[in-house]
């Protein structure tokens, strides 16, 4: 349960990044119009997060069964990325955003489809548009995805990504005034630093555990 809460908080703390990356897309998809359209758009996006989590969790499970030390390597990698994510949340370092270049080519192929789906005003169109935009390159999503993959459990990985997605909802689903107030609170230095330090402590624990398990394996 603590891991799912952590995933939700990571999504919540990434509100600023979500607004910068998806805010315009959400507005184009009707977030300032009918609530049902905004809800379906966000549900589609989060469904994609959960589906991707399911895939990487399955791959992680398969690889760890074939080569057990891979699990420890994945834990070490995810711990390092979580540290970078904490640095991003605290606004001490923004290197995590460079990871977004990894899937730039894939997104280049999906972008035209995503642009056309934005014009579809049906309920299914709203959901589908959100599902496609869920594949938008995002360093924040990738770092959490790597952490979720380290569970080497498809369903747990999917659940973690779904909880993360739920955390991003307030920034994109609430009214502009409420979202702005929430973002102002989360953007306070004290709040950001507390979350970042807590996340770094958690990541260091993961890192030490992963290294010890790898050495002893």
Secondary structure, DSSP 8 states (H G I E B T S, - for coil): -HHHHHHHHHHHHTHHHHHHHHHHHHHHTTTTS-HHHHHHHHHHHHHHHHHHHHHHHHHHHHHHHH-THHHHHHHHHHHHHHHHHHHHHTTS--GGGGGGGTTHHHHHHHHHHHHHHTT--SHHHHHHHHHHHTTS--HHHHHHHHHHHTT--HHHHHHHHHHHHHHHHHHHHS-HHHHHHHHHHHTSHHHHHHHHHHHHHHHHHHHHHHHHHHHH-
